[in-house]
Amino acid sequence: MRTSNISRGSIRIMGSQIKRRRRQLQLSQTELAVNICTQGLISLIENKNVSPSIDIVYKICERLDLNIHDVITSGQISNKTLDLVEGAIWKSDYEKARQLIAKVNVANLASRELKSRYYCYLGDIHSKADLDYLNAIKNFEEVLVKYSGLSTENIYTTWAHIGMAKAYFMLNDLAQAEQFNELATSYLKIHQFSHRNNFKRLINIYVEAIDLQHHLLKHEEAMVLTRAACQFLRSIDSMYQLGPLNLAMARGLIASDAYAQAICYLDRAHHFGDYYNDDQLIDQVDKLRTLVTE
């Protein structure tokens, strides 16, 4: 049985509003689609009232000078926009993340989970893009105090603890960094890897936690987390984030003076850097390689 390739994760919209506005501007579907999507997708959006991506809807509304709230309910806009923010953060595209989160009105977020996501992302942007660690801490505190209820099952509780630890580390407050890191590590181990869950989110948070362990010189703990993440990825035949994970393992082995093993992991990380055209990863590999070849 044939199924639509946009059914998963699609969003409901009022296609009639887009069609009416397009006709007012005397644009064909083909003209509207230029540099946005295909003519066929415009037809589907207008007639079937679904879109595979809110990003496409933003672009269509911008071209038609439509308010996106006229074609999508506020709840869907907030949820799908936050999905895009998270995606941009994991790709280290903080400028895009900043632009997207500016479109979200936190007062319109209907649930505590959405609000915890919002403040978690905002804290991450402040920390990594702005290097504004005090504002980062302020936003992560919003997650922990107001919206997550310190629930160990809320993945954003774990993310916020990692963010707090990193921010305090950058502010040279090692006591606070250690305290939040200890909590983050204990919470992280509660979350179970499963291909049925959003495993990519959990893998990304593992990568964040592993990096934090290395900053705090807890290399053995970093390698324990790295092995757990790699073992799961192997079990589902996924290469997701294996480049950074192999690099992290090499860092731990170098700290343990296991240079021969470290070189093997550096070679693997370099391979993934080549495969994904990740110049930043390759640069990090080259820097670590100097430590084992001098």
N, C-alpha and C positions, 0 to 999 in steps of 0.2 A: 504494500500500500504506500502510495506516494504522500509525503508530508511536506509542508512548507518549510523552507530553510530559514524562515525568520520566526517560526512559532516559539522557539525557546528564547525567553528573555525579551520578547517583543512587548511593546507598550501600546495601549489603546489610545487613539486620538480621534478628534472630530475632523475627518477628512473633508467633509463638506465645506468647512470654513476655509481650508486651504484651496479647494477647488474654486470657491466663490471669489476669493481674493485674487487668485491667479487669472481668472477670467476678467475681473475688473481691470487688471493691469495689461490685459490682452497678451498674455504670455502663453505659449504652448507648453505642454508637459516637457517636451525636449529642451526648450529654452530654460525652463525652471531647473531642470536637472543638471545643467552644465556645471562641472566642477563640484557637484554635490553627490550625485548618485546616478542611477540609470533612469531613463524614461519609464521603463517598466515598473520600477519601484515607486515613482511618483504616482503612477496609475493605481498601484496597490494601496498606497497610503490614502489616496482620495476616495477609492471605491470600497476598500475593505476595512478602513479605519484602524490600521495597524502600521507601526514602524519598527524596524529592527534595532534602532538606535536613537536615543534622544539627541545625540550630537547632530544627526541628520535633520531632525526637527528644528533644532536651534538654527541651523544654516538656512533651512527653507523659510522659517519665520523672519530671519534677518533680511533675506532677499525680498520677501513679500511685505516687509514692514508690518508684520503681525506681532502681537503680544503672544508669547508662547502660552500664557495662561488662558488664552482664548481657544486653544486647541487641545490642551492636556490638563488634567486635574492637578492641583497643586501637590497632592501627595505623591503622584507618579513623578512629577518634575523633580521634587526634592530627592526622592530615592534614587532615580536614575542618574541625576547629576552627581550625587555623592559617589555612585559607582564609578563615574568618569574621573572624579577627583582622586579616588583611590588608585585607579589605573595609572593616572599621570604620576602620582607619587612613586609607585613601584618602578616606573620607567625613569625616575629622577627628572621628570619634566615639571619642575616646580612653578615655572611661569604659567604653564597651562593650568596646573592645579590651582594656582592663585586666582586666575581669571574665572575658572569654573566655580570655585567656592564662593566667590563674590556674588554669584547669581542666586545663591541660596539664602533665604531669609530664615534665620534660626527660629524666629517667632512662629513661623508656619510649620515647623517640624512637629508632627503629631505624636511621636513616640519618644520614650527615653532612649531607645536604641539609636534612632536617627540623630538625636542630639548628642549622644556619646560619640557617634561616628564623626559628626561635624566638628566637635571640639578636639577630637583626636587628630583629625586631618589638619586642623588649623595649628595645633601644637607642633605637628611634624613639619609643616611649612615654615613656621617661625624658627624652629631649631635648625633645619638643614639649609633653607634658602636664605633666611635673613640673619642667621647666627644670633638671633635675639632669644637667648636662653631663658631670660626672666619671663617674657611673654609666653614662651613655649610651656614653661612650668605652670603658668596661670591657666592656660587652656587645658593642659593635662589634668590639673586639679579639678577643673569643671567636670571632666569625665568621671573622676574617681569619687568626688564628693557629692555631686548633684545627680548624675545620670546613670552611672553603672551600678550604683548601690554596692560597689566593691564586690560584685558577683564574680566568683572565680570562673563561672561558665561563660561570661561575656568576654569575647576575644579582645574587645577594645579596652577592657580592664588591663589585660596583659600588655597590650601595645602601649597604653598610657604609662604603665609602670616602667617599661623599657625606655620610653621617651623621657620620663622624669629622671631616671638613672643617668642617661646620657647627658641631659642638660646639666645636672648637678656635677657630673664629671667634668664637663667643659668649663664649669664655674669653679673648678678645683675644690669642690665640697665633697671629698671622698667618702666621708661618713654617710652622708645622705645618699650618695651614689651607690654605695654598698648595700644600704638598707633597701632601696627600691629595686636593686638588682636581685637581691635575695628573694623578694616577693615575686618579681617577674619570673624568675626561674622556677619557683614552686608552682605558680599559676600555669606556666607554659606546659609543664608536664601533665597537667590535667587534660589538656586538649588532645584528643585522639586523632591521628592521621586516618583519613578515609577518602577513597576516591569519590564517595557519595557526598562528601562535604565540600566546602570551598577549600580544597587542599592547597591551592596556590597562595591564598591569603595566609594560611598557616605556615607554609614554607617561607614566604617573605618575612613573616614575623620571626621565624626561627633564624633567618639570615641576620635580621636586626639584633636579635639576642646574642647570636654568636659573635658578631662584631663587638658588642658591648663587653662580652667576656674577655675578648682579647685586649680591649682598652684597659680593663681592670686587671690585666695580667693573669686572668684565670684560664690559662690555656687548656688545662685538662678538661675543665667543664665545657669549654668551647668545643673540644673534640668530641665529647660525649653527645652534645646536641647535634653536631655535624654528622656523626655516624647515624644517629636516629633519623635525621632528615634524608640522608642518602639511601639508607636502607628502605625507607618507604618509597622513594622515587624509583628505586630499582624494582620494587615489587609491582609497580604499575607501568613499568617500561616508559617512564617519563624522564626527559632530560632537563625539565624545568629547574632553573637556577643551579644546575650542576657546576657551572663555571665558578661562580662565587663560592660555592660550597667546597669545591676542590682547592680553591685558593685559601679558604679559611683553614682547611685541614693542613695545608702546607705551612701556614703560619704557626699552627700549634706544634707541628713536628720540628720546625726550625727552632722554636723556643725550647724544645726538648733535646736539641742537638742531634736529632735523627735526620741528618742531611740527605742521605741516600733516598729514604722514603719521601722526604719533602720534594726532592727533584721530580719524582714520579708524579706527585700531585700537581706540581707546577706545570709539568708537561701536559697533563690532562686539562688543567685550567686554560692553558694557552690554546689547546686544541678547540675548546669551546669558544674562546674569544675569537679565533679565526672563523669558526663555523657561523657565529652570530654577528660577525663584523663589529665586535665590542672592543673598540680601541682602548677604552678606559680599563677594562679588565686586563688586556694585554700589557698595558703600562704597569699595572699593579704587579703582574707576574714578573715582568722584567726587573722591577725594583727589588722584589723578594729574591729573585735569582742571584742578584749580586751578593746577597748575604751567604749563599752556599757555594759560591765559586771563588770568593776572594782567598 
